[in-house]
């Protein structure tokens, strides 16, 4: 929903009732992840996507229908037949969609959710999608506070609050199942929890031309990008227009003072031991999910020796991805940025990094990180 938030908020503000279809579950090679959404306005305008085009026509009609009936629907789309005339996914996957009418009356908290997302305040939306209870009932979880009810009692609300906070901390979106008293079960009430965590951070150290390309790629992948360098003549917004912020500071000092979590990406591109060794010494002792450093094989070996002298253990050094990126034969800054982006995608989803023509089995992997 994040991708279409601005437009549906305008419809909501104007008093429209619109149809909202959200991917709540996927199986096998589904083209979109849970949380992907498509919306249809009262006038028939459509925005967003739930399948990359395979079932959008049918979903459009269903969204119009739920607006007319006022009844939400949980709909499954699977593999289409060989003639491709039936509605289905040609990729071989299966998706479950929750399609509901949305308006100020039905979703009064939408404006608050939209404001939290824009302000990068973590917020989760929990919605009953099947089972006993009120279909479409919603609860908003934000910090220690929660508003709304799922319509099956305090125990369920409290259980969902706990799960939603845990999912929000990990940036996870998905379905959870509960019994009538909030106990975890697989065959009763289903709740879709959509997490809107702030974007993960990418910290790029070294204000060089490669850093500009990596910052651009990071922004494209959805990271909040920071470029940091101690040299004010190089660390300027004009040189890094795609970065969310440009910091003039010693990299190791800045890194030691900034929050780091398991979704954080750290790219050290300085090429200078007096910069990269101190910042890597700090980085390798943080919970960052990815720590990469640019340089030749010789530079890498020299860097490892210096880090060992600084007291880092072999387990800590094993976290360092150096030389940075996948082996694509990259030479230019832009090509190198693509290789770094490829490694980040591989780390997240667990792909082999091999050409798909030479592999077999599933194309889309389960969430790996």
N, C-alpha and C positions, 0 to 999 in steps of 0.2 A: 504493500500500500504506500510505502514511502515515496515511490517513483511518481505516483499520481496524486499525491496529497494536496498539492497546491490547487489543482483543478477541482477535485471533489469538495474541497473546503469552500471554494467559490459557489458551487452548486448548493452546498449546505447553507451558506450564508444567505443565499437568495431565496431560501425556503423551498427548494425543490425536493422531491423524492426521487432518488436515483437507485438503480440496481448495482450492487457491488458483489462481484464474484471473486473469491479468494481461494487460492490453492492451500488446502489444509493438510494434505498428505500426498506422498508420491511413492511409487514403486517402480523398480527397475530403471529403465533409461528415460525417465520423465524429463521434459525439456526445461521446466521451470521449478524453482524450489518453493517450499511452503512459505507463504507470505506474499507471493506474486499475486497481482490483482488486476482485474479489468472492471471498469465501471461504465454504465450506460445512463446517460442523462434522460430527463423527462422528454426532451426533444429528439432523442435518438442518437445523440453524439456519443461516440465510444472512445475511451482512452485506456491504455494499458494492455497487458497481454498475460494469458495464463498458460499458453501452450506453444507459443511461437507461430501460431496460425492454424494448427491442426483442427481445433474444435471451437475457435473463436466465434464462428457463425452460429453454432448451436447455443453457445453460452450467451451470446447477444440476445437471442430470442428468449432464453430462460430468464435472463435478467429483466427483460421487459415484462415477462409473465409474472414474476414475483412482485413486481411493483404494482401490477393490477390486482393480484390476489391478496397481497400483504403477507403472504406466508413464505418464510425462508425454506430453502431446499438444500439438502446434502446430495450432491450428484457425483457419480463416478463415470469417468470416461476411460475406456481401455483401448485395446488394439483394434484397428479397423479391419474389415475383411479384405479379401484379395481384390475385390472390384473397386474398393476405395470410395464406394458411394455411401456406406454407412459412416456415421460420425465416429471418429476414433483417432488414436494417436499412431501415426505411421512409424514413429520411432520404436514402437514395441513397449512403451511404458504404460503406466496407469496413474491417473491423477484423481484425487477427490477434491471437489470444489464445494464451498459453502456459499450459496447465492442468497442474498438478502436485500430487502428494501431498506434504504437508509434515508433518514430525514432528521430534522431537529427534534421531532417528537420521539423518534425511535432510537436515536443516538445523540442525546443532548451533550455528551461529554466529548464529542469529536473535536470541537474547537480547542478544548484544553489539551487533548492528546496531540493535536497538530502543533500547538504552541510549544509543548514539551519537546517534540521531535525537532522543531526548528531551533530551539534553544539548547539542543544536545543534552537534555535532561532525561535520564533513563526512565522509560515508562513501558508497561506491558498491558495488553488488552486481552482479557480472557473471555471467550464466548462459548456458550453451550451450542454444540452442533448436532448432537444426537442423544437419544436415550430419554429417560424420564426427566421431568422438569420443564422449564420454559425455553423452548427452542429460540435461540437468538439472544437470550439473556446475557448481559455483559457486566464485567467487573473491571475496573481500571486500577492497576497497581503501580504506585509511584512512591519510591522510598519506603518509609514505614507506614504510609497511609494507603488506603484502598477505598474506593467508592463504588456504589452499585452492588447488586446482588445477583447470584446465579439462580436464585429462586428455589433452592433446595435446602435451605437452612444454613446456620452459622458454621457448622462443622465443614461443610463443603467449601464455603467461602474461605475459611481459614486454611484448609488444605491447599486450595488453589493458590492462595496468596503465597504460601511457603514455596510451592513449586515454581511459581512465576518469578519470584525474587531470585531463586537459584538459576533459572533459565536466563533471566535478564543479565545476571552477572557473567554468564558464559556467552551471551549473544545468541542464544538458541531460540528457535521458533518451532512449535510442533504441537501434537495432540497428546493429552494426558487423559487417563480413564479413572473413574471414581465410582464408588458405591454410594448409597443414599446417605451415608453418614460421613462421607469424605474419605473413606478408606480407598487405597489404590486397588483397582480391579480392572480386568480386561474386557468385561462383557456388559458394562452398565452405561453410565452417563459419560459422554465424551466432551471434553473441553479443549478448544483450540486456543493456545497461548501464543500470541504474537508479540515478540520482543522488539522494542525499538531502542536498542542501545546506541550510544554515540558511536560514530565511525571509528574503526581501529586506527591507531596512529602509525605513521611512517616517519622515522627520524633519519634524515640524510645529513651526514657529516662530511664537510668538504665542499666549498663553493666553487666547483669546477664545471666544465661543460657537460661532463657525464652526469653530474648531480642534477642539472636542469632537466636532462632527458629522463632520469630515474624519477624525479619529482613529478614530471608530466605523466609518466606511466602509473605511478602510485595514485595520483588523483583520479585517473581513468578507472582504476580498480576499486575506487571507493574509500581510499585512506584519507585521513586528515594529515597533510604533509607539512613537516617542519624541516627547514634547511638551516643548519647551524655551522658557523665558521668564525674563528677568532679575528679574521681580517676584514675590517669594515669596508675596505675598498672593493672587496669581492662579494661580500654577503649583503646584497641589496635586493629589494623587491623588483627592481627593473630587470635584473638578471634572472630572477626566478618567479615569473608571473603566475605560475601554476601552483606555487606553494601557498598554503594557508597562512604561514608565518615564516619570517626569516629572522634568525637570532644571531646577534653578534656576541659571541662568548667563546671561551675555551670549551671545546666539545666535552671533555671529561667533567668539567665543572657544571655545565648545563645538564648533562645526562644524570649526574648524581642528585640533582635537585628537581627532576621532573618525574611525574608518576609513570610507571611502567607496568604493563600487565601481560598476560600470555598472548594477547592479540597484537602486541606491539612489534613492529618491524624496524630493525636498526640496520642501516646501510652506511658503512664507513668507506668513504671514497677519497680520503685525504692524500694517499700516496706518500705520507711523510711520517716517519716513526715518532717524531716528537708530538704529533697530533694523534695518530691512530693507535699507538700502544697504550697511552693513558685512557683513551675513551673505550678501547676494547677491554681493558682491565676492569673498568666499571661495568660495561655492557654484559660481559660473560658471567657476572655475578647477579644479574637481574633475572626476572622471570620472562623476559622477552621471548616471543615465539620464534623469531628469526633474527639471526645476527650474521651479516655478511660483510666481507671486506674485499676491496678491490686490490689487485696487485699480481705480479708474476709469481711463478712457483718459487723462485729464489727469494722474492720479497716475503712470501708466505712463510718459508722456513726461517728466515731471519726474524720475522714477527713472532713466530711461535717460541723461538729461543728467548727473545726479550720478555715475552709474557711468562715463560717458565721462571725466569730470573725474578719476575715481579711476584712470584708465589702462586700462580694459578695452577690448579691441578689438571691432570690429563682428562678427567671427566668434564671439567669446565672448558678446556680447549677443544674438546670433541664437538662442542656446540657451534663452533665457528665454521661458517661456510665460506671458504676461501680457496681459490679465487671465486668471487661472487658470481652467481648465475649458473644456468645450464649451458652445456657445451653446444652452442649453435653456430660456432665459427664467427661470432660477432666481432666487429672491428670498430664501427662508428659509435658515438654516444647513444644514438637512437637504437642501434642494433643491440648494444649492451643492455640498454634499459629493457628491451624486449626479453632478453635472456634472464634478467633479474625477475621480471614479471612472471615469466614462465616458471621459474623456480618457486616463486611464492604460490602460484596456483597449484603446482605439483605438491608442495608441502601441505597445502590446505586440503586437497582432495585425495591425495595418495596415488596419483597417476604414475605410470612407469617412466614417462619422459621419452618413450620410444614412438616412432611413427605409427599411427593407428593402423596403417595398412599391414604392418608386421606383427600386430597383436591380435588376440582373440578374446572373446568374452565381453563383459559389459564395457560400454564406453563411458558412462557416467558412474562415478564412484560415490559411495556413501561419504558423509561428512567425516573427514579424517582428523581434523584438529580440534 
